Amino acid sequence: MSDLLERLRGRGWRLTSQRRVVAEVLDGDHVHLTADEVHSRAVERLPEISRATVYNTLGELVCLGEVLEVATDGRAKRYDPNAHRPHQHLVCSGCGAIRDVHPQGDPLAGLPQGERFGFVLAGAEITYRGLCPDCADRG
């Protein structure tokens, strides 16, 4: 059973066949699928699943804090099941591929007191940008 399915089961979230398929599609360390990609893969496993059910399920998973919604440069939102392990994202400026990365150190420590404007920091989202090997080879 996937990590996401185990977490959902532990929360007592009702796992209908549709919800289960969406969670299974999202399983993996570097999964960052769009809602349409989740739907396409879910249909392969459960042909009768609707696009609306996929969107609703993704919305529920985000609200539960079990999946992160990742938006990059005006592209379609992507869904990341790696919600409980601190990480940042590496994004290809060419094709939009996303990878989870785990830089050393506390990202909050990098913001000097003088730049915090009195805010009490709760988190940081850092996105590293560059070209993936495939896009770099084409350039």
C-alpha positions in Angstrom: 0.0 0.0 0.0 1.3 3.5 -0.9 2.4 6.0 1.8 -0.5 8.3 0.8 -3.1 5.5 1.0 -1.7 4.5 4.5 -2.0 8.1 5.7 -5.5 8.4 4.4 -6.6 5.1 5.9 -5.0 6.2 9.2 -7.1 9.4 9.1 -10.3 7.3 8.6 -10.9 8.9 5.2 -13.5 6.9 3.4 -11.7 5.2 0.5 -14.2 4.7 -2.3 -12.9 3.1 -5.4 -12.5 6.5 -7.1 -10.6 8.0 -4.2 -8.4 5.0 -4.0 -7.5 5.2 -7.7 -6.6 8.9 -7.4 -4.4 8.2 -4.4 -2.7 5.3 -6.2 -2.0 7.5 -9.3 -0.4 10.0 -7.0 2.0 7.4 -5.4 5.7 8.1 -5.8 8.5 10.3 -4.6 8.7 12.7 -7.6 5.1 12.7 -8.7 3.9 16.2 -9.7 0.9 15.5 -12.0 -1.6 18.0 -13.3 -5.3 17.2 -12.6 -5.7 16.2 -16.3 -2.8 13.8 -16.0 -4.2 12.3 -12.8 -7.6 11.9 -14.6 -5.9 10.2 -17.7 -4.1 7.7 -15.5 -7.1 7.1 -13.3 -9.3 6.3 -16.3 -6.8 3.6 -17.3 -7.5 1.9 -14.0 -11.1 2.8 -13.5 -12.7 3.8 -16.9 -15.9 5.3 -15.3 -14.1 7.9 -13.1 -15.2 11.4 -14.1 -13.0 14.5 -14.4 -15.1 16.2 -11.7 -14.5 13.3 -9.3 -10.8 13.6 -9.8 -10.8 17.4 -9.3 -13.0 17.1 -6.2 -10.8 14.4 -4.8 -7.6 16.4 -5.4 -9.3 19.4 -3.7 -10.1 17.3 -0.7 -6.6 15.9 -0.5 -5.1 19.4 -0.6 -7.6 20.6 2.1 -6.6 17.6 4.3 -2.9 18.6 3.9 -2.1 15.2 2.4 -1.2 16.6 -1.1 0.5 19.8 -1.9 -0.7 22.0 -4.8 2.3 23.3 -6.7 2.0 26.3 -9.1 4.9 27.2 -11.3 5.1 30.1 -13.9 1.5 30.2 -15.0 1.5 26.5 -15.9 -1.2 24.1 -14.8 -1.2 23.4 -11.0 0.5 20.1 -10.1 -0.2 17.8 -7.2 2.6 16.6 -4.9 1.9 13.7 -2.5 5.1 14.4 -0.6 3.3 16.7 1.8 4.8 15.4 5.0 8.5 15.5 4.2 10.1 19.0 4.1 11.4 19.7 0.6 11.8 22.3 -2.1 11.2 22.0 -5.9 13.6 22.1 -8.9 11.7 23.1 -12.0 12.8 22.9 -15.7 12.2 26.2 -17.4 11.9 24.4 -20.7 9.5 21.5 -20.3 8.2 22.2 -16.8 9.4 18.9 -15.2 9.5 19.1 -11.4 11.7 17.2 -9.0 11.7 17.2 -5.2 15.0 18.4 -3.7 16.3 18.4 -0.1 18.8 21.2 0.3 20.8 21.3 3.6 20.0 23.9 6.3 16.9 25.7 7.3 15.4 27.9 4.5 13.9 30.2 7.1 17.4 31.0 8.5 18.3 32.5 5.1 16.0 35.5 5.5 17.8 38.1 7.7 15.8 39.7 10.5 15.9 43.1 8.7 14.0 41.6 5.7 11.2 39.9 7.8 9.3 43.2 8.4 8.0 41.9 11.8 6.6 38.7 10.3 6.7 35.6 12.4 7.8 33.0 9.8 6.0 29.8 9.5 7.5 28.3 6.4 9.3 28.9 3.1 8.7 27.7 -0.4 11.8 27.8 -2.5 11.8 27.0 -6.2 15.0 26.3 -8.0 14.9 26.9 -11.8 17.0 25.6 -14.6 17.0 23.2 -17.6 16.7 19.5 -17.1 19.3 17.3 -19.0 16.9 16.7 -21.9 16.1 20.4 -22.5 19.8 21.4 -21.9 20.9 18.9 -24.6 18.4 20.4 -27.1 19.7 24.0 -26.5 
